[in-house]
């Protein structure tokens, strides 16, 4: 699992292995659930309300 955070613009980029493939999610609002380890990251909590 990789989680990239760009401090210049609000958003999270999440890469994870799904079998033989790699899935990528880009989240610029709302939240991102990481399971495992059971963490939920809210974009507004990291970057402030816009």
Helices and strands as residue ranges (DSSP letters): E 2-5, E 12-18, E 21-27, E 31-34, E 39-42, H 43-47
